[in-house]
Amino acid sequence: MWRITVNDTCIGSGSCVGVAPTHFELDDVEGRSNPINAVVEPSEAVQDAVDMCPMEAITITEV
């Protein structure tokens, strides 16, 4: 299992939502990304979101 974390450097570009819409959403108030579920099965889409984040704000750790 992976734990998804989005840190405070997120600028809400939405690239994570674009590549992994079942895993990320943009917060309506702050406009930043949040994981829909903090703990998920390993996924190529989640890894793509990590790789595409312009601020390197998304991290995944094994749990």
N, C-alpha and C positions, 0 to 999 in steps of 0.2 A: 504494500500500500504506500501511497505517496501523500504527504501533507503539503498543501499549496499555501504559500504565504505571499502576500503583496505588501511591500513596505511603503513608507511615506514618500518615496521619490516618484511614485506613480503620477503621471500627468493626464491620465484618462485618454490616451490616444485611441483606444478601442481595438488595437491590433489583436489583443488576446481574445476579445469577444468575436472578432472576425474569423479567427482560425479555430477557436474552441468555444462556440456559443453555448454548449451544454455544460461548460465548466466555469465560465466567467460571465459577470454582468457588470454594468456601469452603475454606480451609485447615483441616484437622482439628485441628491443634495450636494455632495462634494464633487461629483463627476469623475470619481476614481474607480478603478476596477476592484472587484471583490470576487473571491471564489464562491461559486454557488454551494459547493460542498468542500469543506477544508481537507477532508481525507478522501482520496479516490484511488481506484485501480490505476496502475501505470498506463499511460496513454500517449500515443504519438502526438495527438492534438495538443495535449498539455505541454509536452516537450517543445512543440513548435511555438506555442505561445511564449514560453520562457525564452526561446531563441530569438523571437521577433520583437520582444519588448524593447522599445528604444531607450528606456531608462534603466534596464536591467533590474526592474522592481519586483519581478516574480521569481520566487525560489521554490524548489521542490526538494523535500527530504524524505528519505525512506523511514517508515514507521513500522 
